[in-house]
Amino acid sequence: MREASRDRLKAFLTLLPSIILIAVFVYGFIGNTIWISMTDWGGSGALAFDPQKNFIGLDNYVDLFNGFLSAGFRQDLVNAVYYSLMLLAGAIGLGMFIAILLDQKPKGEDVLRTIFLYPMSLSFIVSGTIWRWLLAPQGGVNVLPTYFGFDALDFQWTSSTKAILEFNWQNILQILIYIAAFILILVGLFLLKGDPQKAVKRWLGPGVVVGAFAWLGGSLLPQALFMEEMHGFNLATLGIIIATVWQYAGYTMALYLAGFNGISQDLRDAAMLDGASSTNYYRYVAIPMLKPITISAVIILSHISLKMFDIIFAMTGPDNAQTGHPALNMYMTTFRANDFARGAAIAIVLFLVAGTFIVPYVISQYKQRRKG
C-alpha cells in the first residue's frame, strides 16, 4: 500500500469515532425531530409509556403560520427577526466604534479593553437579572434624571404594550417578496461600482421586476389568514435588546481590535502620507480589509440571537407575550403543554432560520477555497 493511501486510512480511522457520534447525536436527532414534527404526538396521552404518534405531514407547520390560534408564535417569530437585526446592528456598530477608539492607543488601553470585554464573561442569566433591576419601572434607569433635577422617566422598558412598524400578517407573502426585491437591489447597488453589467443583469434588474410585481400584483397574491392580524416591533423588547448589545459589543470589539492590530503599520503610514485622514483610513482601508471578521461576527451573532432563551427568561419570564421568542415558545409548548410534535415543528423552523444565516457563508467559503 502506498504511503499516501496508508495516511488517508489512518486519518479516516482516527476521525471515524467522531463521524459516528456526530451522525447519531447531531444529524440523527435532527432527523428524529423532523419526524416528530410531522406527527400528532401530544395531548393527554403524550406522556404514556408508548404514546400514539400518527403521521400528519406538514399540518403542524401550516398551523404555525396560518392557524387561528398560532398568533403568539407568529409574533414571537417577528420578535426574533427584530432581536437579530437589532443585535447585529448594535453589537457590530458599537463594537467597531469602541475598537476604533482603542486603536488610537489611549492611555489605559489594557484596562479599558478588559472593562469592555468583561460583560462577555457573564452568563445570560446573570446579565438578565442585572438588567431587570436596572430597567425596573420604578427604579434603575428611570430614576436617573431625578439626580439632575428632572422628572423620572415612566417608560416601561420590558412591559410596554405599544408596538411600531406594524404590518398585517395576511399580506406576509407580498411583504416577503418586497424583502427579496430589496435584497436584490441592495446587492446590485453594492456590486454596481465593480461590475456594472453583471450588477444590473443579475441583481438590479430582477430586483426591480420582483418589486414591481409585488407592488402591482399584490392584490392577486393569496392571503395567509382569513382575517386581519397585526404584528410589529414591540417596544417591550428594547430592554432585552439593550442588555444583549451590552453583553456582546465587547466581543465584537475584541474581534475588530485584533483585526486592526493585524494591519501593517506601513500600510497605515502610506495612507497617511497620501493625505488620508483617520476617518478615511478606517473607511476606505481598514474596515474593508476586515470584511472576513464582519462576516464571522454576523454569523456568530445571528446564531446567538436565535438562542436568546435565558436572557428573556431572566428579564421578563416565559409568559410575557410582548417579549416572546420562538425558543421560549418551543420550551413552553413542549414541556408545559406536552405538545411534542408542535414543539418539534417550532424547533425545525428555528433550525431553518439559522440555516439561512450559515449556509450562504459556508457556500461562499467553499467557493473561495475552490478558487484558491
Salt bridges, closest charged atoms under 4 A:
GLU3 OE1 - ARG6 NH1 2.87
ASP63 OD2 - ARG342 NH1 2.49
ASP103 OD2 - ARG268 NH1 3.10
GLU109 OE2 - ARG113 NH1 3.27
ASP110 OD1 - ARG113 NH2 2.88
GLU229 OE2 - ARG74 NE 2.68
GLU229 OE2 - HIS231 NE2 2.57
ASP319 OD1 - ARG336 NH1 3.51
